[in-house]
Amino acid sequence: MHNITNIELKENFCIKNMTTFKIGGEIAKVYFPKSEFECVEILEKEPNAKVFGNFSNTLVSSYGCSGTVISTSKIDNIIFEDTRVIAGCGVKGPMLAKAAAEHGLSGLEFMIGFPGSVGGEVYMNASAHGQAISDVLESATLYTDNEGFFRFSNDEMQFAYRKSICHDNPYIVLGAEFNLKKKPVEEIQAKMNENLAFRKSHQPMMTLGNAGSIFKNPKGDSAGRLLDACGVKGLRSGGVKVWENHANFIVNDANGTSTDVLELMLQMYTRVKERFNIELEPEIKFLGGNNLREVEICKILYQK
Ligand SMILES: Cc1cc2nc3c(=O)[nH]c(=O)nc-3n(C[C@H](O)[C@H](O)[C@H](O)COP(=O)(O)OP(=O)(O)OC[C@H]3O[C@@H](n4cnc5c(N)ncnc54)[C@H](O)[C@@H]3O)c2cc1C
């Protein structure tokens, strides 16, 4: 085992450029472990550290965060064993999708079009284009302070829409094992190309800061449809606006701040509540706590 002092640590680290929103201030301590073991070593010494993957589903406060964060971006091991693939929590979805395709393995084509990490995708039960993590995950390797390392099967992960057992428990995803199906490489590649083409025409380019869908779909409906009916497309708050082509996306087109985003989310939430009596739940996570107005808005948006 390494001494914790040998693990890459950046203090007062500006996280902005690591997030897909291109928003976020300084975080007091950010660790960059290179293996699951280094990650656990940090967690043993800093049990309150928060773990993030690619920050593609997270809004980080422009006022920063006084806590400790672990970035899993360097835990990027991938092992293929026949139809199974074992991936470290920091492996990026598009990279895993491409690697699986090269091995003639189908089931991860949906990962090609969005920038999550394996850990974040398992945590969120990411899904797209009719495929989901819960369809292909064989088991996840988890860690908590109390229980140490353990493995949960697909059933034990209690997957639901944008949810896993990790939401209600302090479980860190260290890695995941997927069981895939053999298919011709050309067929897998064609499906990935189709997914990428869909993204190009339906979602903002990644050069325009964003974090994917802002609110979850309420049961039996679509957050985008409800928001569109409330006329939010193009609505602006400081440096961010609701994307003109999809009412459930916020894009950062003018150096926006986290407060701009939260104020806009509050307006979107309020309009839907007033018109349809539906309280939308944010899909994106928030990391912050240093600014009173932001804390106030989060109390409304993240009350459930
Ligand atoms: C353009 C765009 C398109 C998108 N399209 C989709 C889509 O079609 N479908 C979809 O499902 N999502 C989509 N997303 C959202 C996002 O990519 C997914 O939610 C992804 O699963 C998040 O992964 P991440 O590593 O970026 O998570 P992060 O933003 O880093 O973290 C998200 C949450 O997961 C937790 N977490 C991260 N890693 C771990 C870990 N190892 N252990 C425990 N908890 C962890 C964090 O604490 C946080 O609560 C999109 C995002 C963008 C920017």
Ligand as a Chemical Component Dictionary entry (heavy atoms), coordinates in Angstrom:
data_LIG
# 
_chem_comp.id                   LIG 
_chem_comp.type                 NON-POLYMER 
_chem_comp.pdbx_formal_charge   0 
_chem_comp.three_letter_code    LIG 
# 
loop_
_chem_comp_atom.comp_id 
_chem_comp_atom.atom_id 
_chem_comp_atom.alt_atom_id 
_chem_comp_atom.type_symbol 
_chem_comp_atom.charge 
_chem_comp_atom.model_Cartn_x 
_chem_comp_atom.model_Cartn_y 
_chem_comp_atom.model_Cartn_z 
_chem_comp_atom.pdbx_ordinal 
LIG C1  C1  C 0 -24.397 15.887 -23.349 1  
LIG C2  C2  C 0 -24.821 14.931 -22.274 2  
LIG C3  C3  C 0 -25.719 13.924 -22.581 3  
LIG C4  C4  C 0 -26.150 13.044 -21.589 4  
LIG N1  N1  N 0 -27.009 12.037 -21.931 5  
LIG C5  C5  C 0 -27.370 11.120 -21.017 6  
LIG C6  C6  C 0 -28.219 10.022 -21.377 7  
LIG O1  O1  O 0 -28.654 9.879  -22.503 8  
LIG N2  N2  N 0 -28.533 9.128  -20.419 9  
LIG C7  C7  C 0 -28.087 9.237  -19.142 10 
LIG O2  O2  O 0 -28.402 8.372  -18.323 11 
LIG N3  N3  N 0 -27.289 10.272 -18.769 12 
LIG C8  C8  C 0 -26.930 11.202 -19.671 13 
LIG N4  N4  N 0 -26.110 12.249 -19.302 14 
LIG C9  C9  C 0 -25.742 12.441 -17.885 15 
LIG C10 C10 C 0 -24.452 11.780 -17.409 16 
LIG O3  O3  O 0 -23.513 11.598 -18.426 17 
LIG C11 C11 C 0 -24.767 10.450 -16.724 18 
LIG O4  O4  O 0 -25.631 10.646 -15.616 19 
LIG C12 C12 C 0 -23.522 9.734  -16.197 20 
LIG O5  O5  O 0 -23.930 8.493  -15.667 21 
LIG C13 C13 C 0 -22.799 10.518 -15.101 22 
LIG O6  O6  O 0 -21.478 10.026 -14.991 23 
LIG P1  P1  P 0 -20.321 10.928 -14.362 24 
LIG O7  O7  O 0 -19.155 10.059 -14.151 25 
LIG O8  O8  O 0 -20.111 12.135 -15.166 26 
LIG O9  O9  O 0 -21.007 11.307 -12.963 27 
LIG P2  P2  P 0 -20.660 12.565 -12.053 28 
LIG O10 O10 O 0 -21.341 13.772 -12.594 29 
LIG O11 O11 O 0 -19.214 12.649 -11.784 30 
LIG O12 O12 O 0 -21.433 12.120 -10.717 31 
LIG C14 C14 C 0 -22.832 11.956 -10.736 32 
LIG C15 C15 C 0 -23.252 11.314 -9.408  33 
LIG O13 O13 O 0 -22.688 10.017 -9.327  34 
LIG C16 C16 C 0 -21.875 9.897  -8.157  35 
LIG N5  N5  N 0 -20.721 9.085  -8.520  36 
LIG C17 C17 C 0 -19.864 9.275  -9.555  37 
LIG N6  N6  N 0 -18.939 8.305  -9.552  38 
LIG C18 C18 C 0 -19.195 7.511  -8.491  39 
LIG C19 C19 C 0 -18.601 6.334  -7.952  40 
LIG N7  N7  N 0 -17.520 5.784  -8.495  41 
LIG N8  N8  N 0 -19.149 5.776  -6.836  42 
LIG C20 C20 C 0 -20.260 6.326  -6.260  43 
LIG N9  N9  N 0 -20.866 7.434  -6.730  44 
LIG C21 C21 C 0 -20.352 8.008  -7.828  45 
LIG C22 C22 C 0 -21.477 11.317 -7.781  46 
LIG O14 O14 O 0 -21.182 11.433 -6.404  47 
LIG C23 C23 C 0 -22.738 12.087 -8.189  48 
LIG O15 O15 O 0 -23.712 11.998 -7.177  49 
LIG C24 C24 C 0 -25.664 13.167 -20.268 50 
LIG C25 C25 C 0 -24.753 14.198 -19.965 51 
LIG C26 C26 C 0 -24.334 15.068 -20.953 52 
LIG C27 C27 C 0 -23.362 16.142 -20.606 53 
# 
loop_
_chem_comp_bond.comp_id 
_chem_comp_bond.atom_id_1 
_chem_comp_bond.atom_id_2 
_chem_comp_bond.value_order 
_chem_comp_bond.pdbx_ordinal 
LIG C1  C2  SING 1  
LIG C2  C3  SING 2  
LIG C2  C26 DOUB 3  
LIG C3  C4  DOUB 4  
LIG C4  N1  SING 5  
LIG C4  C24 SING 6  
LIG N1  C5  DOUB 7  
LIG C5  C6  SING 8  
LIG C5  C8  SING 9  
LIG C6  O1  DOUB 10 
LIG C6  N2  SING 11 
LIG N2  C7  SING 12 
LIG C7  O2  DOUB 13 
LIG C7  N3  SING 14 
LIG N3  C8  DOUB 15 
LIG C8  N4  SING 16 
LIG N4  C9  SING 17 
LIG N4  C24 SING 18 
LIG C9  C10 SING 19 
LIG C10 O3  SING 20 
LIG C10 C11 SING 21 
LIG C11 O4  SING 22 
LIG C11 C12 SING 23 
LIG C12 O5  SING 24 
LIG C12 C13 SING 25 
LIG C13 O6  SING 26 
LIG O6  P1  SING 27 
LIG P1  O7  DOUB 28 
LIG P1  O8  SING 29 
LIG P1  O9  SING 30 
LIG O9  P2  SING 31 
LIG P2  O10 DOUB 32 
LIG P2  O11 SING 33 
LIG P2  O12 SING 34 
LIG O12 C14 SING 35 
LIG C14 C15 SING 36 
LIG C15 O13 SING 37 
LIG C15 C23 SING 38 
LIG O13 C16 SING 39 
LIG C16 N5  SING 40 
LIG C16 C22 SING 41 
LIG N5  C17 SING 42 
LIG N5  C21 SING 43 
LIG C17 N6  DOUB 44 
LIG N6  C18 SING 45 
LIG C18 C19 SING 46 
LIG C18 C21 DOUB 47 
LIG C19 N7  SING 48 
LIG C19 N8  DOUB 49 
LIG N8  C20 SING 50 
LIG C20 N9  DOUB 51 
LIG N9  C21 SING 52 
LIG C22 O14 SING 53 
LIG C22 C23 SING 54 
LIG C23 O15 SING 55 
LIG C24 C25 DOUB 56 
LIG C25 C26 SING 57 
LIG C26 C27 SING 58 
# 
